[in-house]
């Protein structure tokens, strides 16, 4: 520690230039991929997602969008206050959808169709934040390309007929007339998705399809039979992943993960998948809306056929990527009643806002060496306001942080608090000495 102090007394960065690690990770870009379960049991959840989607969009952008102009000082002050209190409006997001169907042999053709094996759906598969019709276009990709209307396929009268006025609807009431209009009178009574839901494999294949030079692992999954990804599939999802963005996978399913490409059935440990995602060297988050299951008490009464080990996979994915796991239903004490999708999408908006406050590190640091700078100014480590209570019972007391940064060992991340949260377009640099691995040897450019 004395050696570290000597180096830092001479130059803030000299020590790290020799034996440390620099990260400059700030970005307000979020590439959001919905991985939708399109099996027969998911119709009601798809309708609930479509109905609640407006609240999610409204949480992230004003009605005028985030490029609104100001005419006078009062307008400018109002815009500044709005920016500070609702920074989510400045998240530069884009949206796309694929499904949990990796086994494409169950689809409408013998080849890989949109939505299968990570391929995106829709004539406009990637929707940008500033698209004025993003609500309608997202519902079109969801309802017309990613939802199996099982009752309509068996009995069209099971979905209300409606009238032509439904064409102007917002998805609150899903009728045959609304679907006909939304889907351009194409057949929306699609083939059911694969009964084996492979959420993680579909998400990974979507990434393989989005880059010009995918990792070798994309071409040869150890346990998969069939060419789900091969030469020529590169950039078939072009535009899905942008430079220096965070990839957020939003999984909506009433089943656990059954991916078999890189882990064997019944194995709840998804470390091989986490290692595969790491090959892309991108920040990722998993936001899962899935079956209720409490691993601690083993109560599976709300699983409705989903496997406990499959749910544990999704819970691990969300936990280890600092995402969230919300349940489609309440607990057994709540009769496993369906949960509110508005709340799920609000949590997704909160997660996106947190991209400005949580900076995951690529290596485990020697915490005593962490130095944090925003726009070239050093940020102090955050004080714990309830330090006495926390030190007396760290396992039960949640620390309350003041302005500054803290290190989260559970997520291996630097977290900003209070007035220290970086503003839009500010430069964040985090310096530290990694505990393991080979430190950089060349000087850093600052």
Secondary structure, 3 states (H helix, E strand, C coil): CHHHHHHHHHCCCHHHHHHCEEECCCCCEEEEEEEECCCHHHHHHHHHHHHHHHHHHHHHCCCCCCCCCCCCHHHHHHHHHHHHHCHHHHCEEEEEEEECECCHHHCCCCCCCCCCCCCCCCCCCCEECCCCCHHHHHHHHHHHHCCCCHHHHHCHHHCCCCCHHHHHCCCCCCCHHHHHHHCCCCCCCCCCCCCCECHHHHHHHHHHCCCCCCCHHHCCCCCCCCCCCCCCCCCCCCCCCCCCCEEEEEEECCCCCCCCCCCCCCCCCCHHHHHHHHCCCCEEEEEEEECCCECCCCECCCCCCCCHHHHHHHHHHHHHCCCEEEECECCHHHCCCECCHHHHHHHHHHHHHHHHCEEECCCCECHHHCEEEECCEEECECCECCHHHHHHCCCCCCCCECCEEEEECCCCEEEEEHHHCCCCCCCEEEEECECCCCCCCCCCCC
